[in-house]
Amino acid sequence: MSRTVRDLDARRERTSLVALLLSLWGPLATFIAVVLSQSTTQLADFVRRSVELVALATSWVVFRRLRRMPEMPPERVAQLERRATLAVATALTVSGAVMLLLVAWRWGTFVPGGDVRLGVTIAALGLAFNGAFWRRYAGLARERPGPLIDAQRRLYRAKVAVDAGVLAALSTLMLAPGTEAARWVDFGGSLLVALYLLLSAQRSARGAVVARSE
């Protein structure tokens, strides 16, 4: 393995580790925000961040193994990459499905309210951090394409879209709490984000199937 490839693998592992460490605070902080508010979007966001954390941990483990074992047979490398890619697809699928279930469960007379300021802060920080990692993974994908790095790029693109939707919904709740407009924005934002997550999951799963057939 050339020095350039080794350096690139090291950068991938470091990027994955930093992304994982920065994501550790997300579920806890979002859970506190859920307790403070009554937002469907906020509850769905908590589930989404928790599931994504598992996918990020899986990806980091795979990146680490690939770097520590440069002589691993290509078949084994492809198998590990497929597993990590499917973990990302599963995380996106679970997140999207949970959002749809919450919308169906709370549809009717439920009107969101409560203190959503912490949720707005978390979503804004998440949007900034995830946007940076999306650009980072996009750059790594251009330098050395592969199913695992492409799965991470898709995951962070989805995370940016979700954070933007959550930020818009919670900002509306903060500015107009207890109103019919806030209710429709909360449910509508959750529904649109859920559909986007499911679409991203389908693309990630398709990528893993294509990689397996090659």
N, C-alpha and C positions, 0 to 999 in steps of 0.2 A: 504494500500500500504506500503510495507516494506521500510526501510530506504535505502537499496541498490538500489531499483527501483527508489525511489525519487531522489537519488543522480545521477543515470544514466540519468533520464529525465532532470535534471538540466544541466548536461553536454551536452546533446543533444541540449537543447535550447541555451546555451552559444555558442556552436560551430556554430549553425545556425546563431546567431546574429553576431558573429565575421565575419563569411563568408559574410553575407549581407553587413556589414559596409565596409569591405575591397573591396567589389565589386562595391561600389557606384562610385568610381573614374573612373572605367573602361570605361563606355560609353562616358563620357566627354573627357577623354584623347584620346580615340580612334577616336572620332570625329575630334579632332584637328589634329591627325595623318592623317586622311582621307583628310583633307583640304590641308595638306602639300604634299601628294603623289597622285598618280593616279592608285593605285593598286586595282585590283578587290578583291584580298584577304583581303586587309585592309578595304574596304567598307563592305564586307560580315562580317568581324570580328566585326565591329561596330554594325551591326544589331544583330548579335549573342549575344554580351554582353548585349545589351539593353533588348532583350527578356528574357535572362537568369536572369537578375536582377529581373524581375517580378516574375519568378518562385521561386527564392530564397526568396523573400519577402513573397510569399504565404506559403512556407514551414515554415518559421520562425513563422508566425502567427499561423499556425497549431500546431507547437511544443509548443508555448507559451500557447495556449488554453488547450492543453492536460495536461500540467503541472499545470496550474492554476485550472483545474477542474478534480481532480483525480477520482471523483466518477461518471464521465460521463459514460452513458450506453455503453457497447461494440459496439452496432450497430452504435451509433453516432461516436465513435472513428474510426471505420472502414470507415465510410462515409467521415470523414475529411481526413483520410490518403489517401483514393482513390482520393479525389479532389486534394490534393497536388501532388500525383504521376502523375495524368493526367496533371497537370500544368507543371510538368517537361517534360513529353512526348510532350506536345504542344510546349514548348519552343524549344526543340530539333528539332521537325518537322518544325517549322517556320524557324529556323536558316538554316537547311539543304535545305529547299525549296528556300529560298532567295539566298543562294549560287548558286544553280543550275540556277536560273533565271538570276543572274548577269553574270554567265559564258556564258549563251546563248545570253544575250543582248550584251556583249562586244566581243563575238567571231568574228574573222575576221581580220581586219587590226589593231585593237587596240594594242598598245605597252605600257605596264606599265612603269612608271618612277617617277620622283619627289623625294623628300627627304623622305626616309623611316626610318631614324634613330630613330625617336621617336617611330614608330611602332615596330621596332626591340626591343627597350627597354621595351615597354609595354608587348610584347609577352614573353620576357625573364622573366620579373617579374611575369607575369601571370602564366607561366609554373612552377615557383618555388612555388608560393602561392597555386596554384590549386593542385600541386603534394602533398603538405603538407596536404591539406584538404582531398584529395582522401585517403591518408593513415589514416587520422583521422576518416573519416566516415567508412572505411573498418574495423577499430578496433571497432568502436561502433556497427557495424553490427554483428560482431562476438560475442560481449558481450550480445546483446539483438536483435536478428533479427526482422525485420518488414518491411512492404512494403514502408513506408515513408523513413526510414533510408537507405533502399536499393536503393530507387530512387535517394537519394542524392549521394550515392556512385557511381551510374552509371552516374549521371550528371557530377560529378567531374572527373571521368575517361574520359568522352567525352571531357571535358574542357581541360584536359591535352593533349589529342590527337590533338585537334584543335590548341592549343597554340604551340605545337611542329610543326605542319604543317605550321602555320602562320610564325613562326620564321624561318623555313627553306626557305619558299618562299620569305620573305622580305629580308633575308640575301643575297639571290641570286640577288635580285633586287638592293641591295646596292652595291654589288661587281661587277655586270655586268649590269648597268642600260641601258635601251633602246635596249637591244639585243634580238635576237630571242629566245635564251635560257631562258632569264628572262621571256619572254612572256609565254613560255610553262610551266615553273615552276610555274608561277603565276596562270595560268588557271588549270594546272594539280593538284596543291596543293588544290585549291578551290574545284575541282571536287571530289577528294578523301575525303576531310574533309566533304563535303556535304553528300556523300554516308554513311560515318561513322555515322554522326549525325542522318540520317534517320533510320539507322539500330538500333541505340541506342534508338531512339524514339519508334520504334516498340516493342523493348524488354520492355521498361518502360510501354507502354500501355498494353502489354500482362500481365505484372505483376499486373496492376491495375484490369484487368478483372479476373485474377485468384483469387486475394484477395477478389473480390466481390462475387465470386461463392462459397468461403469457408464458 
